[in-house]
Amino acid sequence: MRLLVFGSGIGSNFQAIHRSILKNELDAEVVAVISDVHDAAIIEYAKNNDIDTIVVDNSGKERHEYERLIIDNIHDLNYDLVILAGYMRILSSEFIRSLKMPILNIHPSILPSFPGLNAQKQAFEYGVKITGCTVHLVNEIVDGGKILAQRCVEVKNNDTVDSLSARILEQEHIIYTKTIREIIQGKITLNMQKI
């Protein structure tokens, strides 16, 4: 399976996925990594691993103009699945439809609880005893697409937002790769009509 990866920051989930590919634990290939940040660590990692990179700066651009530039840049790429790995932009409905491929995202909470930014902090401040992470399909509702997989993380009495976030991230690395593997193996089917 050919993966197109979007990311804005460190890209630790992408790195976990890529390490699984290198170990032949995931039968996939990364076609390119796209970012809206020139000096993002995800771009540096991709370059260091001979993966094509595309940076589309969003400075001073309207949303539709920025998304059109991305479409223009990926027009000739052959990919089967889009992976969001810390991509800090909300995708428009038009952009989602124009990709014509499933888009996966991972979110650091048990959706539908705590969508949007700072989910770990939201969960911590709300006082939940269990939180976790969710792999879902992307649709026009932020963190509102069909849930594909979830993993729970206990909130411990001595947790801080940082310690909780770190434990959730460990589980993200496991569940995101596992979900992609199950898609490749046909254990999870992606019906685009239900996104």
Beta strands, then each sheet from edge to edge (+ up, - down):
strand 1: 2-6
strand 2: 29-35
strand 3: 53-55
strand 4: 81-84
strand 5: 103-107
strand 6: 130-137
strand 7: 147-154
sheet 1: 3+ 2+ 1+ 4+ 5+ 6- 7+
end
